[in-house]
Amino acid sequence: MYPGIQFTVAPGLGGQTGRPRKKTYRRSANDRFKEASRSRLALGLIVAVTAHVGLFEAFPRMHAAALPTAEALLVAIELPPEVLIPPPPEQIVRPATPKVAAVEIAEDITMAPTTFESNPVKNLPPPPKTKAPEGRPTFIPYTVAPKLKNATEVLAVLERVYPARLREARIGGRVTLWLYVDAKGKVQRTVLGESSGREALDEAAQEVAARMLFSPALNRDQKTDVWIAQSVVFEPPA
């Protein structure tokens, strides 16, 4: 069955089909839609064009304003004078390599051994003599440091010279002194090295240091004067 064509079949002799007697054509829905679409498309284009023309006419026309042009001002710049670079200095001539003469040294040459028997202490020069104590401590060489001999007496003096008002207020401190000890072990001079922060304790510490007695310092086997640092600590009673 073809669309839009209608066949009519009549029985004949021997059961054979006959030819189409009548042919009719009927439009389908698709054909009708195509015909209607053409008219609708044309109508839509006309409406769209008309609407756009009306919009362009309704809105004011815009014109591009003339932009001002800026003129570039060229200024002539004077170039600095040309600087002449001096030529590089001449290369220094290397000195000639010195020639070392070849000297033959015997392999059995050695230094003589040094012993105390061949160089006794008594043959050594005496140590330098120390000068009188100056206002500031100076280094004096020594091999054996002095040691405090009367520690018990020094503690008793420390308890006696401890300022009473500071002891009652439980105020203590540490004082560092430089002591100049002579060859006999006596303190000849005291210099304040680090203060406790209280003048009364500093003065008491110097009084304690003046009562100290040391063993003499030795430089090799000779007694010598020496500067040493000594701390004096004041501790309040618990």
Short mmCIF file of the C-alpha atoms (twelve columns), coordinates in Angstrom:
data_MODEL
# 
_entry.id   MODEL 
# 
loop_
_atom_site.group_PDB 
_atom_site.id 
_atom_site.type_symbol 
_atom_site.label_atom_id 
_atom_site.label_alt_id 
_atom_site.label_comp_id 
_atom_site.label_asym_id 
_atom_site.label_seq_id 
_atom_site.Cartn_x 
_atom_site.Cartn_y 
_atom_site.Cartn_z 
_atom_site.pdbx_PDB_model_num 
ATOM 1   C CA . MET A 1   0.000   0.000   0.000   1 
ATOM 2   C CA . TYR A 2   1.590   3.302   -1.115  1 
ATOM 3   C CA . PRO A 3   0.645   6.544   0.677   1 
ATOM 4   C CA . GLY A 4   -1.992  8.536   -1.122  1 
ATOM 5   C CA . ILE A 5   -2.762  5.744   -3.665  1 
ATOM 6   C CA . GLN A 6   -5.666  3.439   -3.296  1 
ATOM 7   C CA . PHE A 7   -5.844  0.146   -5.270  1 
ATOM 8   C CA . THR A 8   -9.006  -1.795  -5.963  1 
ATOM 9   C CA . VAL A 9   -8.585  -5.527  -6.753  1 
ATOM 10  C CA . ALA A 10  -11.367 -7.603  -8.479  1 
ATOM 11  C CA . PRO A 11  -11.274 -11.425 -8.735  1 
ATOM 12  C CA . GLY A 12  -10.884 -12.822 -12.271 1 
ATOM 13  C CA . LEU A 13  -10.583 -16.097 -13.999 1 
ATOM 14  C CA . GLY A 14  -8.246  -18.649 -12.614 1 
ATOM 15  C CA . GLY A 15  -7.901  -16.643 -9.365  1 
ATOM 16  C CA . GLN A 16  -5.657  -13.962 -10.982 1 
ATOM 17  C CA . THR A 17  -5.639  -10.388 -9.674  1 
ATOM 18  C CA . GLY A 18  -6.840  -7.692  -11.997 1 
ATOM 19  C CA . ARG A 19  -5.227  -4.358  -12.797 1 
ATOM 20  C CA . PRO A 20  -5.971  -1.185  -10.766 1 
ATOM 21  C CA . ARG A 21  -9.241  0.130   -11.900 1 
ATOM 22  C CA . LYS A 22  -9.154  3.512   -10.090 1 
ATOM 23  C CA . LYS A 23  -6.238  5.692   -8.796  1 
ATOM 24  C CA . THR A 24  -6.856  8.448   -6.282  1 
ATOM 25  C CA . TYR A 25  -4.251  10.759  -4.418  1 
ATOM 26  C CA . ARG A 26  -4.804  11.958  -0.846  1 
ATOM 27  C CA . ARG A 27  -2.488  14.596  0.906   1 
ATOM 28  C CA . SER A 28  -0.847  13.454  4.111   1 
ATOM 29  C CA . ALA A 29  -0.399  15.469  7.323   1 
ATOM 30  C CA . ASN A 30  3.304   15.963  6.541   1 
ATOM 31  C CA . ASP A 31  2.466   17.612  3.192   1 
ATOM 32  C CA . ARG A 32  -0.034  19.894  4.807   1 
ATOM 33  C CA . PHE A 33  2.546   20.873  7.525   1 
ATOM 34  C CA . LYS A 34  5.179   21.729  4.881   1 
ATOM 35  C CA . GLU A 35  2.780   23.944  2.936   1 
ATOM 36  C CA . ALA A 36  1.722   25.751  6.113   1 
ATOM 37  C CA . SER A 37  5.387   26.110  7.240   1 
ATOM 38  C CA . ARG A 38  6.382   28.070  4.136   1 
ATOM 39  C CA . SER A 39  3.703   30.694  4.732   1 
ATOM 40  C CA . ARG A 40  4.532   30.866  8.445   1 
ATOM 41  C CA . LEU A 41  8.271   31.236  7.749   1 
ATOM 42  C CA . ALA A 42  7.658   34.085  5.310   1 
ATOM 43  C CA . LEU A 43  5.333   35.794  7.752   1 
ATOM 44  C CA . GLY A 44  7.881   35.381  10.593  1 
ATOM 45  C CA . LEU A 45  10.699  36.890  8.521   1 
ATOM 46  C CA . ILE A 46  8.534   39.888  7.630   1 
ATOM 47  C CA . VAL A 47  7.602   40.431  11.289  1 
ATOM 48  C CA . ALA A 48  11.233  40.113  12.453  1 
ATOM 49  C CA . VAL A 49  12.565  42.540  9.857   1 
ATOM 50  C CA . THR A 50  9.826   45.015  10.657  1 
ATOM 51  C CA . ALA A 51  10.531  44.759  14.418  1 
ATOM 52  C CA . HIS A 52  14.280  45.339  13.963  1 
ATOM 53  C CA . VAL A 53  13.721  48.340  11.699  1 
ATOM 54  C CA . GLY A 54  11.307  49.790  14.237  1 
ATOM 55  C CA . LEU A 55  13.808  49.284  17.073  1 
ATOM 56  C CA . PHE A 56  16.620  50.989  15.158  1 
ATOM 57  C CA . GLU A 57  14.332  53.896  14.318  1 
ATOM 58  C CA . ALA A 58  12.991  54.199  17.875  1 
ATOM 59  C CA . PHE A 59  16.436  54.481  19.551  1 
ATOM 60  C CA . PRO A 60  18.532  57.632  18.997  1 
ATOM 61  C CA . ARG A 61  21.386  57.376  16.610  1 
ATOM 62  C CA . MET A 62  24.878  57.303  18.137  1 
ATOM 63  C CA . HIS A 63  27.701  59.184  16.521  1 
ATOM 64  C CA . ALA A 64  31.400  58.794  17.307  1 
ATOM 65  C CA . ALA A 65  32.838  61.994  18.706  1 
ATOM 66  C CA . ALA A 66  36.015  63.313  17.244  1 
ATOM 67  C CA . LEU A 67  38.913  62.575  19.619  1 
ATOM 68  C CA . PRO A 68  41.460  65.318  20.171  1 
ATOM 69  C CA . THR A 69  44.891  64.570  18.843  1 
ATOM 70  C CA . ALA A 70  47.921  65.265  21.021  1 
ATOM 71  C CA . GLU A 71  51.005  66.685  19.462  1 
ATOM 72  C CA . ALA A 72  54.269  65.110  20.615  1 
ATOM 73  C CA . LEU A 73  56.893  67.672  21.589  1 
ATOM 74  C CA . LEU A 74  60.379  66.581  20.657  1 
ATOM 75  C CA . VAL A 75  63.166  67.954  22.830  1 
ATOM 76  C CA . ALA A 76  66.741  67.754  21.721  1 
ATOM 77  C CA . ILE A 77  69.018  66.276  24.387  1 
ATOM 78  C CA . GLU A 78  72.668  67.136  24.374  1 
ATOM 79  C CA . LEU A 79  74.782  64.025  24.633  1 
ATOM 80  C CA . PRO A 80  77.728  64.059  27.067  1 
ATOM 81  C CA . PRO A 81  81.155  64.336  25.543  1 
ATOM 82  C CA . GLU A 82  82.760  61.121  24.498  1 
ATOM 83  C CA . VAL A 83  84.969  59.609  27.177  1 
ATOM 84  C CA . LEU A 84  88.214  58.232  25.938  1 
ATOM 85  C CA . ILE A 85  89.144  55.010  27.703  1 
ATOM 86  C CA . PRO A 86  92.875  54.791  28.292  1 
ATOM 87  C CA . PRO A 87  94.646  51.756  26.917  1 
ATOM 88  C CA . PRO A 88  95.347  48.882  29.307  1 
ATOM 89  C CA . PRO A 89  98.672  48.989  31.142  1 
ATOM 90  C CA . GLU A 90  101.537 47.040  29.803  1 
ATOM 91  C CA . GLN A 91  101.948 43.550  31.132  1 
ATOM 92  C CA . ILE A 92  104.468 43.261  33.924  1 
ATOM 93  C CA . VAL A 93  107.362 41.104  33.021  1 
ATOM 94  C CA . ARG A 94  107.664 38.105  35.272  1 
ATOM 95  C CA . PRO A 95  110.943 37.896  37.144  1 
ATOM 96  C CA . ALA A 96  113.324 35.248  36.180  1 
ATOM 97  C CA . THR A 97  113.084 31.985  38.070  1 
ATOM 98  C CA . PRO A 98  115.943 31.795  40.562  1 
ATOM 99  C CA . LYS A 99  118.321 28.945  40.143  1 
ATOM 100 C CA . VAL A 100 118.899 26.845  43.243  1 
ATOM 101 C CA . ALA A 101 122.228 25.204  43.510  1 
ATOM 102 C CA . ALA A 102 122.177 21.513  44.185  1 
ATOM 103 C CA . VAL A 103 123.714 20.714  47.587  1 
ATOM 104 C CA . GLU A 104 124.247 17.196  48.721  1 
ATOM 105 C CA . ILE A 105 123.176 16.582  52.362  1 
ATOM 106 C CA . ALA A 106 124.233 13.456  54.141  1 
ATOM 107 C CA . GLU A 107 121.340 11.337  55.417  1 
ATOM 108 C CA . ASP A 108 123.087 10.524  58.732  1 
ATOM 109 C CA . ILE A 109 123.081 14.172  59.924  1 
ATOM 110 C CA . THR A 110 120.810 14.549  62.998  1 
ATOM 111 C CA . MET A 111 120.357 17.051  65.827  1 
ATOM 112 C CA . ALA A 112 122.016 16.332  69.093  1 
ATOM 113 C CA . PRO A 113 119.543 15.209  71.801  1 
ATOM 114 C CA . THR A 114 118.684 17.803  74.458  1 
ATOM 115 C CA . THR A 115 118.614 16.586  78.072  1 
ATOM 116 C CA . PHE A 116 118.470 18.261  81.476  1 
ATOM 117 C CA . GLU A 117 121.863 16.736  82.304  1 
ATOM 118 C CA . SER A 118 123.503 18.660  79.478  1 
ATOM 119 C CA . ASN A 119 121.460 21.808  80.236  1 
ATOM 120 C CA . PRO A 120 120.767 21.953  84.024  1 
ATOM 121 C CA . VAL A 121 118.358 24.428  85.589  1 
ATOM 122 C CA . LYS A 122 121.140 26.273  87.360  1 
ATOM 123 C CA . ASN A 123 122.562 27.300  84.010  1 
ATOM 124 C CA . LEU A 124 119.265 28.895  82.899  1 
ATOM 125 C CA . PRO A 125 119.025 32.696  83.102  1 
ATOM 126 C CA . PRO A 126 117.181 34.049  86.141  1 
ATOM 127 C CA . PRO A 127 113.522 35.066  85.727  1 
ATOM 128 C CA . PRO A 128 112.875 38.782  85.105  1 
ATOM 129 C CA . LYS A 129 112.534 40.915  88.175  1 
ATOM 130 C CA . THR A 130 109.043 42.175  88.928  1 
ATOM 131 C CA . LYS A 131 108.333 45.873  89.226  1 
ATOM 132 C CA . ALA A 132 106.486 47.649  91.988  1 
ATOM 133 C CA . PRO A 133 102.672 47.297  91.857  1 
ATOM 134 C CA . GLU A 134 100.960 49.732  89.521  1 
ATOM 135 C CA . GLY A 135 97.459  51.141  89.597  1 
ATOM 136 C CA . ARG A 136 96.068  48.381  87.359  1 
ATOM 137 C CA . PRO A 137 96.780  44.631  87.296  1 
ATOM 138 C CA . THR A 138 99.352  43.383  84.804  1 
ATOM 139 C CA . PHE A 139 100.348 39.874  83.830  1 
ATOM 140 C CA . ILE A 140 103.328 38.474  85.738  1 
ATOM 141 C CA . PRO A 141 104.484 35.004  84.649  1 
ATOM 142 C CA . TYR A 142 104.516 32.270  87.277  1 
ATOM 143 C CA . THR A 143 104.543 28.482  87.306  1 
ATOM 144 C CA . VAL A 144 103.104 27.864  90.805  1 
ATOM 145 C CA . ALA A 145 100.119 29.930  91.983  1 
ATOM 146 C CA . PRO A 146 99.942  31.234  95.549  1 
ATOM 147 C CA . LYS A 147 97.564  29.544  98.038  1 
ATOM 148 C CA . LEU A 148 95.691  31.046  100.994 1 
ATOM 149 C CA . LYS A 149 97.261  29.989  104.310 1 
ATOM 150 C CA . ASN A 150 95.039  31.614  106.980 1 
ATOM 151 C CA . ALA A 151 91.510  30.740  105.765 1 
ATOM 152 C CA . THR A 152 90.162  30.423  109.359 1 
ATOM 153 C CA . GLU A 153 91.390  33.867  110.328 1 
ATOM 154 C CA . VAL A 154 89.992  35.354  107.123 1 
ATOM 155 C CA . LEU A 155 86.524  33.894  107.828 1 
ATOM 156 C CA . ALA A 156 86.576  35.401  111.308 1 
ATOM 157 C CA . VAL A 157 87.499  38.809  109.885 1 
ATOM 158 C CA . LEU A 158 84.717  38.484  107.274 1 
ATOM 159 C CA . GLU A 159 82.131  37.833  109.990 1 
ATOM 160 C CA . ARG A 160 83.395  40.791  111.986 1 
ATOM 161 C CA . VAL A 161 83.445  43.358  109.150 1 
ATOM 162 C CA . TYR A 162 80.083  42.272  107.636 1 
ATOM 163 C CA . PRO A 163 77.935  45.450  107.931 1 
ATOM 164 C CA . ALA A 164 75.327  44.845  110.653 1 
ATOM 165 C CA . ARG A 165 72.485  46.670  108.916 1 
ATOM 166 C CA . LEU A 166 73.000  44.607  105.733 1 
ATOM 167 C CA . ARG A 167 73.243  41.384  107.733 1 
ATOM 168 C CA . GLU A 168 69.972  42.135  109.551 1 
ATOM 169 C CA . ALA A 169 68.290  42.984  106.228 1 
ATOM 170 C CA . ARG A 170 69.605  39.669  104.829 1 
ATOM 171 C CA . ILE A 171 71.489  41.433  102.034 1 
ATOM 172 C CA . GLY A 172 74.638  39.783  100.727 1 
ATOM 173 C CA . GLY A 173 76.852  39.996  97.684  1 
ATOM 174 C CA . ARG A 174 80.041  38.921  95.921  1 
ATOM 175 C CA . VAL A 175 83.073  41.206  95.482  1 
ATOM 176 C CA . THR A 176 85.937  40.333  93.105  1 
ATOM 177 C CA . LEU A 177 89.304  41.923  93.931  1 
ATOM 178 C CA . TRP A 178 92.687  41.965  92.237  1 
ATOM 179 C CA . LEU A 179 95.392  41.353  94.840  1 
ATOM 180 C CA . TYR A 180 99.066  42.145  94.425  1 
ATOM 181 C CA . VAL A 181 100.903 39.476  96.446  1 
ATOM 182 C CA . ASP A 182 104.629 39.963  96.996  1 
ATOM 183 C CA . ALA A 183 107.320 37.302  97.134  1 
ATOM 184 C CA . LYS A 184 106.637 36.826  100.868 1 
ATOM 185 C CA . GLY A 185 102.923 36.065  100.328 1 
ATOM 186 C CA . LYS A 186 101.614 39.353  101.753 1 
ATOM 187 C CA . VAL A 187 98.942  41.460  100.054 1 
ATOM 188 C CA . GLN A 188 100.514 44.761  99.122  1 
ATOM 189 C CA . ARG A 189 97.679  46.279  97.051  1 
ATOM 190 C CA . THR A 190 93.991  45.638  96.303  1 
ATOM 191 C CA . VAL A 191 92.086  46.799  93.211  1 
ATOM 192 C CA . LEU A 192 88.311  46.453  92.848  1 
ATOM 193 C CA . GLY A 193 87.576  44.155  89.898  1 
ATOM 194 C CA . GLU A 194 83.801  43.617  90.121  1 
ATOM 195 C CA . SER A 195 81.610  45.442  92.608  1 
ATOM 196 C CA . SER A 196 78.776  43.864  94.588  1 
ATOM 197 C CA . GLY A 197 76.615  46.891  93.925  1 
ATOM 198 C CA . ARG A 198 76.908  48.126  97.538  1 
ATOM 199 C CA . GLU A 199 79.778  50.341  98.627  1 
ATOM 200 C CA . ALA A 200 79.718  49.049  102.212 1 
ATOM 201 C CA . LEU A 201 80.326  45.454  101.060 1 
ATOM 202 C CA . ASP A 202 83.106  46.548  98.675  1 
ATOM 203 C CA . GLU A 203 84.969  48.347  101.466 1 
ATOM 204 C CA . ALA A 204 84.506  45.382  103.832 1 
ATOM 205 C CA . ALA A 205 85.904  43.011  101.185 1 
ATOM 206 C CA . GLN A 206 89.056  45.099  100.801 1 
ATOM 207 C CA . GLU A 207 89.523  45.018  104.578 1 
ATOM 208 C CA . VAL A 208 89.224  41.216  104.504 1 
ATOM 209 C CA . ALA A 209 91.720  40.944  101.603 1 
ATOM 210 C CA . ALA A 210 94.304  42.996  103.504 1 
ATOM 211 C CA . ARG A 211 94.349  40.282  106.253 1 
ATOM 212 C CA . MET A 212 94.986  37.417  103.797 1 
ATOM 213 C CA . LEU A 213 98.323  35.616  103.820 1 
ATOM 214 C CA . PHE A 214 99.430  33.442  100.883 1 
ATOM 215 C CA . SER A 215 102.200 31.059  100.087 1 
ATOM 216 C CA . PRO A 216 104.680 32.730  97.690  1 
ATOM 217 C CA . ALA A 217 104.165 32.282  93.963  1 
ATOM 218 C CA . LEU A 218 106.998 30.576  92.067  1 
ATOM 219 C CA . ASN A 219 108.374 31.200  88.607  1 
ATOM 220 C CA . ARG A 220 110.274 27.985  88.047  1 
ATOM 221 C CA . ASP A 221 112.289 27.805  91.295  1 
ATOM 222 C CA . GLN A 222 112.283 31.528  92.125  1 
ATOM 223 C CA . LYS A 223 109.762 33.353  94.327  1 
ATOM 224 C CA . THR A 224 108.003 36.164  92.552  1 
ATOM 225 C CA . ASP A 225 105.384 38.843  93.035  1 
ATOM 226 C CA . VAL A 226 102.097 38.195  91.256  1 
ATOM 227 C CA . TRP A 227 98.625  39.620  90.595  1 
ATOM 228 C CA . ILE A 228 95.753  37.230  91.420  1 
ATOM 229 C CA . ALA A 229 91.949  37.513  91.359  1 
ATOM 230 C CA . GLN A 230 90.188  36.770  94.662  1 
ATOM 231 C CA . SER A 231 86.428  36.706  95.395  1 
ATOM 232 C CA . VAL A 232 84.945  37.638  98.769  1 
ATOM 233 C CA . VAL A 233 81.368  36.430  99.328  1 
ATOM 234 C CA . PHE A 234 79.047  37.847  102.002 1 
ATOM 235 C CA . GLU A 235 76.204  35.433  102.762 1 
ATOM 236 C CA . PRO A 236 73.413  36.538  105.154 1 
ATOM 237 C CA . PRO A 237 72.417  34.055  107.879 1 
ATOM 238 C CA . ALA A 238 69.618  31.646  106.990 1 
# 
